[in-house]
């Protein structure tokens, strides 16, 4: 391999990494948000005394 091929492959590797970092996320998580608490604390709890 000559030096130009090595530099070319190194630049492609770096540009692919930068493109992945700054591209929109490809996560497939559901959009659920924060779930509210709608209950009462346990009365036998000694933590809140």
C-alpha positions in Angstrom: 0.0 0.0 0.0 1.2 3.4 -0.8 0.9 6.4 1.4 -2.0 8.0 -0.5 -4.2 4.8 0.0 -3.4 4.7 3.7 -4.3 8.4 4.1 -7.5 7.9 2.0 -8.7 5.0 4.1 -7.8 6.8 7.3 -9.8 9.9 6.2 -12.8 7.7 5.2 -12.7 6.1 8.7 -12.6 9.4 10.5 -15.3 11.0 8.3 -17.6 8.0 8.9 -17.1 8.4 12.7 -17.8 12.1 12.6 -20.9 11.5 10.4 -22.2 8.9 12.9 -21.6 11.2 15.8 -23.4 14.2 14.3 -26.2 12.3 12.5 -29.7 12.0 14.0 -30.1 9.2 16.5 -31.4 5.9 15.2 -32.7 4.7 18.5 -36.1 3.0 18.4 -37.2 3.8 22.0 -40.9 4.5 22.6 -41.9 8.1 23.4 -43.5 7.5 26.8 -42.2 10.2 29.0 -42.4 10.5 32.8 -45.2 8.5 34.4 -46.9 10.3 37.3 -47.2 8.7 40.7 -50.9 8.2 41.6 -50.8 6.3 44.8 -50.3 6.7 48.5 -47.1 5.8 50.4 -47.0 2.7 52.5 -48.3 3.5 56.0 -46.0 1.0 57.7 -42.9 2.6 56.3 -40.4 3.8 58.9 -38.3 5.8 56.4 -40.4 9.0 56.7 -40.5 9.2 60.5 
